[in-house]
Amino acid sequence: MNEDQIKIMRAIFREELSISEEELVDSTAYNEIEAWDSLTHLKLVSRIEEAFSIELEVDDIIGMENFGKAKDIVGRYIG
């Protein structure tokens, strides 16, 4: 992912999880953030798919367990 794409990902995660720039690191995981529940996970996926005009596979949606993995997964779709 290039820097602009990472900025988009960061904005989506920060907005949906209501966390600060400093709180969002690659290891930020669903089991560490109270706001990151199953509904929020689906909102993240929806916004990511819309922002990058992609459709994630179910296994990849499940595999997005932290911000770093989410970036890696999305990066595979957008080249």
C-alpha positions in Angstrom: 0.0 0.0 0.0 1.2 3.5 -0.7 1.1 6.3 1.9 -2.2 7.8 0.6 -3.9 4.4 0.8 -2.6 3.9 4.4 -3.9 7.3 5.3 -7.4 6.2 4.1 -7.2 3.0 6.1 -6.1 4.9 9.2 -8.9 7.4 8.8 -11.5 4.6 8.5 -10.2 2.7 11.5 -9.9 5.9 13.7 -13.4 7.0 12.8 -15.1 3.7 13.3 -13.2 2.8 16.5 -13.2 6.3 17.9 -9.5 6.2 18.7 -6.7 8.7 18.3 -3.9 8.6 15.8 -1.5 7.5 18.6 -3.7 4.6 19.6 -3.8 3.1 16.1 -0.7 1.0 15.5 -0.3 -2.2 13.5 -0.9 -4.3 16.6 -4.2 -2.6 17.4 -6.5 -5.6 17.6 -10.2 -6.4 17.9 -9.7 -7.9 21.4 -8.0 -4.7 22.7 -10.5 -2.1 21.6 -14.0 -2.3 23.2 -15.6 -0.5 20.3 -14.3 -3.2 17.8 -17.2 -5.6 18.0 -18.7 -7.7 15.3 -20.9 -4.9 14.0 -18.0 -2.4 13.9 -16.0 -5.0 12.1 -18.6 -5.2 9.4 -18.7 -1.4 9.2 -14.9 -1.4 8.8 -15.1 -3.9 6.0 -17.9 -2.0 4.2 -16.0 1.3 4.3 -12.8 -0.4 3.2 -14.5 -2.1 0.3 -16.2 1.2 -0.7 -13.0 3.3 -0.4 -10.9 0.9 -2.5 -13.6 -0.5 -4.8 -12.9 -4.0 -3.8 -14.8 -7.0 -2.5 -13.1 -8.9 0.3 -13.3 -12.7 0.6 -14.9 -14.1 3.8 -11.6 -15.6 5.0 -9.9 -12.3 4.6 -12.7 -10.5 6.5 -12.2 -12.9 9.3 -8.4 -12.6 9.1 -8.5 -8.8 9.7 -7.8 -9.3 13.4 -5.5 -6.2 13.8 -4.7 -3.1 11.8 -1.5 -4.5 10.4 -3.1 -7.6 9.0 -6.0 -5.5 7.6 -3.4 -3.4 5.7 -1.7 -6.5 4.4 -5.0 -8.1 3.3 -6.3 -4.9 1.6 -2.9 -4.4 0.0 -3.2 -7.8 -1.8 -6.5 -6.6 -3.4 -5.3 -3.2 -4.6 -1.9 -4.4 -5.8 
